Amino acid sequence: MHTRLDTIYSVCGTQDGGWVVSGLEGDTYLYRIHHYDHTGKLKQQIPIPTLGAEDHDLEVITVEGQQYLVMSNNRSADIQLYSFTTGEMRPGYLRTNPETGEHATKTLCRGIKGELIACSGKGDITLFHITNSCVKVKKAIQSKAMINAKHVCHMKVPEHGKVMVSSTGTRYENGELQATSMATQQPIWILSGMVEGCLFNPRGLCVDCRGLLYVADGHNHRILVLQAGSGTVLQTLQPPELRGQMIRNLAWCNTSSQLIVQHDYHRISRFTVQHQ
């Protein structure tokens, strides 16, 4: 599906079965957020003049019955919140690296208890507690596993408890996936593209309602389905629509049980996954 955005930078699923994408619109170089419903119909366009280039990420969280779109901005270091209920921006949070004083908000994910988790890409993780009136730091963690993390996801694995999975890599290197215990900050498993020969610039991550982990294996033009507790590859998805396409980001929609895929800079596709 073509969106009305000429360049897409980020995508995330919403609680009502739709999705949200961010990017550039036309030749105006204005950043926009587009909200689509579960049928693919455009519901609303949200102008965000302070959103900065591709150094941002999106997440949708529910707070006290209200749904919020959360936006990180690595250039301004601000975490912004937009209320789908009121249609208004609300005060966010300014986050800085405590050691260097540099601004650092690289990527976001939703915690298993609904909290917001922000990673800087420099090893620091912050858990935020968000209410309708304020944003507060719940916990701050330093983790070597999160250094250079491009995408992260938070999940609960029966044998390991709370786990953070991160992906690293660039278009010039294989990169790796790593699952880290949130309790011990020790790796549970590492899947290295250099050693295993199966990853080339892994990027977007998401978890489905069964607890399976999906990985956008960017330059291999495919999606891997992994067992979260062991890192075992259970399935490889290579739909014809993604042939030769750079897969950049993923989102899972619990309402429709569909996988939302951002490929190249211009397209969003939805797939119903048939597990083997």
Sequence and secondary structure as in RCSB ss.txt:
>XXXX:A:sequence
MHTRLDTIYSVCGTQDGGWVVSGLEGDTYLYRIHHYDHTGKLKQQIPIPTLGAEDHDLEVITVEGQQYLVMSNNR
SADIQLYSFTTGEMRPGYLRTNPETGEHATKTLCRGIKGELIACSGKGDITLFHITNSCVKVKKAIQSKAMINAK
HVCHMKVPEHGKVMVSSTGTRYENGELQATSMATQQPIWILSGMVEGCLFNPRGLCVDCRGLLYVADGHNHRILV
LQAGSGTVLQTLQPPELRGQMIRNLAWCNTSSQLIVQHDYHRISRFTVQHQ
>XXXX:A:secstr
 B S SEEEEEEE TTS EEEEEEEGGGTEEEEEEE TTS EEEEEE TT  TTSEEEEEEEETTEEEEEEEETT
TTEEEEEETTT  EEEEEE B TTT  B   EEEE TTS EEEE SEEEEEEEEE SS EEEEEEEEEEEEET S
EEEEEEETTTEEEEEEEE  TTS  EEEEEETTT  EEEEEEHHHHS  SSEEEEEE TTSEEEEEEGGGTEEEE
EETTT  EEEEE  GGGTT  EEEEEEETTTTEEEEEETTTEEEEE     
